Amino acid sequence: MFPKSTGTPGAGETSARAAPEKPVPVPLIIGPAVGSPNAIPSVLDVKVTAND
């Protein structure tokens, strides 16, 4: 399906990694995601905006 990556970006490959500023345990993400998806931004302490 996809060619195996060599780990180093080459022709046609991109790579991006970022570490979270404040790591959040997985159970704290899964709980709101199942119960109330709109609560996820407050759990992750992020702001979600839409294009006008």
C-alpha positions in Angstrom: 0.0 0.0 0.0 2.4 2.7 1.2 6.2 2.5 0.8 8.1 1.7 4.0 9.6 4.8 5.5 13.3 4.9 6.1 12.8 7.2 9.1 14.5 10.1 7.3 12.3 12.3 5.1 13.2 11.9 1.5 11.6 12.6 -1.9 7.8 12.7 -1.3 8.0 12.3 2.4 7.4 14.8 5.2 8.0 14.4 8.9 6.7 16.4 11.9 6.8 15.7 15.6 5.7 17.7 18.5 5.6 17.1 22.2 2.6 18.3 24.1 3.2 21.2 26.5 1.2 19.5 29.2 0.8 15.7 28.6 -2.8 14.5 29.3 -3.4 10.8 30.3 -5.3 8.8 27.8 -8.2 8.0 30.2 -8.8 11.7 30.6 -9.3 12.1 26.9 -11.4 8.9 26.3 -13.9 9.7 29.1 -15.1 13.0 27.6 -14.8 11.7 24.1 -17.3 9.0 24.9 -19.6 11.0 27.2 -19.5 14.5 25.6 -17.2 15.1 22.7 -17.7 18.9 23.1 -15.9 18.7 26.5 -12.6 17.5 24.9 -11.2 21.1 24.3 -11.6 22.0 28.0 -9.9 18.7 29.1 -7.0 19.4 26.7 -6.9 23.1 27.6 -7.2 24.2 23.9 -9.4 26.7 22.1 -11.3 25.5 19.1 -12.5 28.1 16.5 -14.2 27.9 13.1 -13.6 29.9 10.0 -16.2 32.6 9.5 
